[in-house]
Amino acid sequence: MMDITRIQKDMPLLEHYIYLNTAAASAMPQPVVDVMTSYLQKQASIGPYLPSFRQETYEQVEHIREKSALFIGAKKEEIAFVPNGSMGINYIAGGFQWQQGDEVIVLDTEMLSNYVPWLALERQGVRLKVLPTDTEYMVDLQELEQLITPQTRLIAFAHMSNAAGALQPAQEICQLAQKHHVHTLINANQTVGLTPIDVRKLGCDFLVACGRKWLRGPEGSGILYVRQALLPTITPIMIGWGSTTWHYQQNDYSFSATAKRFEPGCPVIPSILGLGAAIDYANQIGIDHIYQRVQQLTKYLIKQLETIPGLVLYGPQNIANRLSITPFTIEGVSPEELTNYLAAHGVIIEAGTFMANTIMERNAIQQMARFSPHYFNTCEEIERAVSSIKKFIKGAR
Ligand SMILES: Cc1ncc(COP(=O)(O)O)c(C=O)c1O
């Protein structure tokens, strides 16, 4: 059983707000904030480079690398710290050994960060192919198989879309890719910390995730997983002391054999420490419990939203295909005005295109509003949010 009272005690923001926007960035639990502030405080009093302190800090960073690896079923050597998901995607897009005519497949539900880096490769002769998802926003494996050709090198897909909330069958996609000797990159920005993830079971080659969303870590934290055997094949797009050995006498250099090859300079230490504390926090609750609770909250949220007249729900209709992220519009209501009204009444959700413009186009809308509850939310909070929406509509109509 999850101790919600204790979990909520770790969230000072709850004194003022109901927070239902983890898909953008979550609220950090107090222990995550404490780890970072105590590091910064110590730095302020003894400086960052007292030898014993610096050594202890770097040891902690390596310990957190191991912890991050364990959290997704990887090896420590396969994990690089990155400041956000986009950077992880760029390391793969920019470092892969592309050849003229190679193909990359993405889904038609991607947000900018998992579309434009591949589009940019077209200038190098790489072809970007977009797989239309089905009416449920899900990948149809047969359609995907038909899109694969001998030139296909990579399938890069969001495990869960930030604007449709469709949870893709990642393992099946990776299996299909393997059958055709195609590599896979899972953009797990919307799932690490929300669903159990095991890169070996999934069978992916690359995985990226930021720490600030479902893991409830700080901004500026994230991980890039690269399967060990592929590490030498990805040439880092940046070079610096953290990732490289300088063979000064030969006027040459070499990259680290581990994923540290993607960490050119000084690590973003406060964020990495916060990420470590966030993983500890998630582990204490248990990722299975987190997943199950969010499944229940999603069901409850949808039931509640369905009581709002004129509400249109986007994303999969089959609840089994969706998790947390619940986009909607209400006839005659501006999503932005609604969101501002809710914020003024203590409820945080978000409105926008979510930089997933294809989803707006598919539904012929300019914007949508989006709920994204996490395990710390409650049915009562959802009821209060929905009742605020009803009040707003009454005033607006
Ligand atoms: C599905 C998805 N992919 C990629 C990104 C970009 O991630 P980041 O801001 O960590 O670079 C986001 C962030 O909102 C996202 O939701």
The ligand as an SDF file (V2000), in Angstrom:
LIG
                    3D

 16 16  0  0  0  0  0  0  0  0999 V2000
    7.6320   12.6700  -25.7340 C   0  0  0  0  0  0  0  0  0  0  0  0
    8.6980   13.6770  -25.4900 C   0  0  0  0  0  0  0  0  0  0  0  0
    9.8470   13.5910  -26.1620 N   0  0  0  0  0  0  0  0  0  0  0  0
   10.8400   14.4730  -25.9830 C   0  0  0  0  0  0  0  0  0  0  0  0
   10.7180   15.5210  -25.1060 C   0  0  0  0  0  0  0  0  0  0  0  0
   11.8330   16.5100  -24.9560 C   0  0  0  0  0  0  0  0  0  0  0  0
   12.4550   16.2870  -23.7760 O   0  0  0  0  0  0  0  0  0  0  0  0
   13.4630   17.2950  -23.0620 P   0  0  0  0  0  0  0  0  0  0  0  0
   12.7130   18.5360  -22.7920 O   0  0  0  0  0  0  0  0  0  0  0  0
   13.8530   16.5400  -21.8240 O   0  0  0  0  0  0  0  0  0  0  0  0
   14.5970   17.5170  -23.9720 O   0  0  0  0  0  0  0  0  0  0  0  0
    9.5550   15.6480  -24.3560 C   0  0  0  0  0  0  0  0  0  0  0  0
    9.4380   16.7560  -23.3920 C   0  0  0  0  0  0  0  0  0  0  0  0
    8.4560   17.3610  -23.1410 O   0  0  0  0  0  0  0  0  0  0  0  0
    8.5160   14.7070  -24.5620 C   0  0  0  0  0  0  0  0  0  0  0  0
    7.3780   14.7910  -23.8790 O   0  0  0  0  0  0  0  0  0  0  0  0
  1  2  1  0
  2  3  1  0
  2 15  2  0
  3  4  2  0
  4  5  1  0
  5  6  1  0
  5 12  2  0
  6  7  1  0
  7  8  1  0
  8  9  2  0
  8 10  1  0
  8 11  1  0
 12 13  1  0
 12 15  1  0
 13 14  2  0
 15 16  1  0
M  END
$$$$
